[in-house]
């Protein structure tokens, strides 16, 4: 046995190539999309009877898109609690297993992105953004964000229920983020989907004219709280909202909220709208299953997915590298692009004159190598 051990060579351990190392690191990343709002975001749309015709993954799950969240009808009715861990998105993740929300349509698009994706939801039917405890809000709380409470209400509320849904939403995303991190992922927030506003169109809601202020505070607080929690800058995180549909009522409240949504979208950075006019409905407020799938696809395909790199871009493209380098010294910047993205051109800029010089970006082992040798003057 001793001679055998001496003469038989030990198996050679293959060292991972640079490409494998880059891909392994890249594969640990996961994109997070957040869904919040009232019953349509919770998922009140019945699963279409022909759901199997959409494809096997709609029924059994999209393997690249995971789900975590709690989406219930008003007064905490329903079985939409999926917080026992992440599970692939499939039909039946609405307020109960017969319904769906925007997550299914979103997953059908995001599953093809090449990235691992997590959809994290916290929604409650019939809920108010306004500090209004009418009806079921007395038990469920409201979405009123901290800045609105501080600046518009003097920092005081008559009930702890004011803002409770917002606080629960924040704790839910922190729990989801921590769970993903514990599983070896490096989570990155990519966008927020908001489907709410019907509650403020009721005649009894005195905050109908203040939806603009409420929404601005919500968007700013969501971005700020995510930034504070992660230590990253999410001040321009894409925010995509469903513009609620007209339903035949003539009291003007619906149009007020629609107009205020549009005003916020028009005036705030990276805030976008998907208008739900023309989408099929099962009643005055709730979308049909087919329509909800289509809307979810629009959220992802036309808005959230397309804009997910906006927080790190400028008008002229992505800015990387930087710093100053010694004359005669070559420097290299390595960039691993997100799936589906390539570098079309790159340039260096001379600090002294602002002159720009095109340089090549060579794809090596899954990463772009941008090389340049400084000959004179400061280069950034």
N, C-alpha and C positions, 0 to 999 in steps of 0.2 A: 504494500500500500504506500510505503514511503517513497520507493522508486517511481511508482505510478504518478504520485503527486509532483515529483521532480521533472518527469519527462513530458507529461501532458500539459500543454500551455493553458493558462487560464483564459476563459472567454474574454474577448476584447469588448470593452464597454464603449459603444459608439457615442462620441460627444455630439450633442445637438448642434446642427448647423445654425448659422446666424438667422437664416430664414425661419427655421423652426422656433428659435427663441423669440423672434419678433412676433410670429403668429401666435405663439403660446401666450405672450404678454397681451397681445391684442384681443385674443379670445376671452380674456378675463374681464374685459369691459362689458358693461351692460347699460343700455339706454333706458331711462325712466320717463314715462309719460303719465301725467296725473289727470284724473277725471274727478270733477266735483259738480255739485248742483242739487236740483230737486228731482222729481220723479222720472223725467225723461233720461237724465244722466244715470239715475239709479237703475233704470231698466224696467220700464212698464210695458214694453212692446212684446206681444205674443210671438213666440218662435214661429216662423212661417211653416205651413204644412209641408212645403216642398224643400225644406232645409237640406235634405240629403242631396238634392240636385245641385246645391251650391258647391259641394265637394266634401270629401271625407273629413278634412281638417275642421270644417265648421261644426261637425258633430262630435268628433273625438279629440279635437284640440290642435292648436298651432304650436308645434314643438319649440319654435324659436321665440315665442311670445308668452311670457308668464304673467299670471294675474294674482293680485293680492288686494283684498279690500272688503268693505262692508257697505252694501247698498240695500236699504230697506225702504218700504213704503212709510207713509206717515204713522206716527205713534209706534214706531219700531215693529211694524207688522211685516212679516215675510221671512224668507230663509236665505237672504242674500249675503250671508256672512262667510267670507272666504279668507279667514285669517289664521288658518292652521298651517300655513306655509304657502309657497308659490306653486301654482299649478297651471298647465297650459290653458290658454283662453279657448273657450268653446261656447256653443249656444247653451243657455240656461244659467247664466251668471247675472241675471237681473234680480228683481225683488224676490223671485223664486225660480225654481228650475224649469218653469214653462215660459219664462220671459228673457229678454236680452236688452242690453244697453249699447252705447256706441263702441264698447270695447271689442265686439266681434268684428265689425267692419274695419276698425283700426288694425286689428290683428291680421286680417287678411292682406293688408298692404304692408305692414311693418314686418311681417314674417319673411318678406322677400328682400328686405333691406341689406341682408348680409350680416347684420349685427344681432346680438342677443338683446332682447327687449323685455322690459317689465312694465305692465300697466298697473298703476296703483289707484284705487278708487275709494272715495268717501262721499257718499251721497245720501240724501234723505228726502222722501217725497213731501210735497206741499210746504217746503221750507222757505223761509224768508231770508233775503240778504239784509233787509231793513230790520231795525230793532223793534220788531212787532211780534208780540207773543199771542196773536190771535190763533184760535183753533189749535191744531196739533203742535204749533210752535211752543205752546206753553209747556209741553213735555219734552220736545225734541231740541229746542233751542234755535238760535239763528246763526247766519253766516257773518254777521256784522264783525268787521275786522278791527283790530286794536287801534289803528290810527283814527278811524271814524269815531270810535268810542271816546278816544282821548281828545280829539280836536272839535268834534261836533256835539259831544255829550258831556264835556267837562271831565271826562275820565270816570264818570259815575253812572251806574245803571241801577234800575230798580230790581233787577233779578240777575242771578248768576247764569241764567239761561241765555241772556244776550251775549252773542259771540261764542256760545258753547260749540256749535258745529265747526266753526273755524278752528278753535283750539283742538277739537278732536281730529280734524283733518290734518293738522300739523303733527300731532302725536302719531297718527297713523303712518304718515310718510316717513317719520323718523324711525319708527319700528321696522317698516319695510326696508329702508335704507340700511339699517343696522343688520337686518337678517341677511340681506344680499352680501354685505361686507363680510359677515361671518362665514359665508359660503365661498369666499375667495374672489368675489366679483369686485370690480372698481366701478361703482355706480356713477352715472352722469345724468343729470336732469336735462331733458330735451324739450319739454313743453307742457303746458297746462290746457286742458279742455274744460270749458265751463258751459253748462246747459241749465239755466235758471232764469227767473224773471217773471214767470207766470204769476207767482204769488203777489207781486207788487202791482198787478193789473186789477186786482179785486177792488171793488168800490170802497171797501172798508179800510184799505191800506192808505194811510195819510202820507206815506213816503213815496208815492208814485212819481212825484216831480223831482225827487232827490236820488233817483237811481243812478244818475251820472256820478254824483259825489260818492255814493256808496261803492260803485264799481271801481272807480279810480283808486280809492283807498284799499279795496280788496286786492287789486292787481299789484299795487306797490308793496303791500304787506306780504303777499305770498312770495314775491321775488326777494324781498328783503329778508324774510324769515328763512327761506331756503339758503340764501347766501350766508346768513349768520350761522346756520347749523353746519354747513359744509365747509365754510371758510373759503369758498369760491365765489366769483362774481357772477351772479345770475340776475343782474339788474335789467338785462334785456332778454330774459327768458321768454320765448314765444308764448303768447296767451291767445287761445282761439276760442271764440264763443259762438254758440248757436243763437241766431237772431230769432226770437220767438215769432210764431206765425199769427196772422190775424185769424180770428175764428168767427167772424160775423157780428161780434159785439160792437156797438156804436157809441159807447160811453167815452171813447178817446183814451182810455187808460193803456190799452195795448199799444196804440200808436205812440204814446208818450214814451213808453219803455223802449220800443223799437228805435225811435229817434235818438234816445239817450245812449243806447248801445252803439249806434252808428257814430255818434259824436265822440265817444270814447275811443272807438277804433280809429277814427280819422285823426285824432289829436295825440294819441299815445304811441310810443315807439314799440314796434313788434306786437301789436294787438290787432287781431284779425277776426273776421266774421264769416260764418256760413249761414246764409239765410234759409230758413226752413219753409218759406212759402212754396206751395206746390207739392210738398211731401205728403203722402197719404197718411191719414190719421184714423184712429179707432174711435175717437171722440173729439171734443173741442180742443183738447190739449195734447194728447199722447199719440206718438207716431206708430204706424203699423210696423211690423217686424221687417218687411222688405225695405221700407223707408229708413228705418233705423240703421240697418246694415249699410245702406247707401250713404247715409250721413256720416257714419263712422269712417267709411272709406274716404269721404271728402275731407273730414278732419285730418286724417293721416296723409293722404296722397297729395292734396292740394295745399295743405297748410302746415301741420305740425312737422311732418317728415321733411318737407322742402325747406323749412325755416330753422331746422334744428341746429344749424351751425351759425346762426345769426349772431349769437352772443360773443363770438370770437372773430368776427369779420369787420372789415371797413368797406367804404364805398368802392375801393379799388381792389378788394380781395383780401385774403388772409395775410396777416402780418406775422412773421416769425423771425427768430434769430435776434439780431441786434447786438450792441456792444461795439467796442473798438478793438482793432487788431494791429499788430506790429507790421511795419513795412517788410516785405519779402517773405512773410509767413503765410502759409496756406491754412485756411480754416474750413471746417466742414460742418454743415448743419444737416442733421438727419431728421426726416419727417415720416411718420407712419400715418398714411391717410385713412380716414374712415372708409368703410366699405362703400363702393360706388363712386368714390371721388378720386380724381387724378390731378396732378399738377400740370397745367397747360403751359405756363411760362413762369419765369422767376427773374428777378433783377436785384442788383445792389444799388444803393443810393449813396452818393457822396455827400457827406455832411456839410462840407464847405460851400459847395455850389448847388446842391440839390440835383445834380445830374444823375441820370439813371443809366445803368448798363445791364443789358440782358445777359443772363448766365444760364447754363444748362442744369437740369435736374435729372439725374440718372437713377433709374429704379434698380436697386441692388438688394436682393434677399428680402423683398417685401417692404423696404424702406427707401425713400428718396434720399440720395446723397447730393447735396448742393455744395460744390467746391468753388473756391475763389482764392486767388493770391493777390494780396494787397501790394500794389506797386508804389502808390503815393497817396498822400492826403488821408484824412480819416474816412473810414467806410463804416456804414451801419447796415 
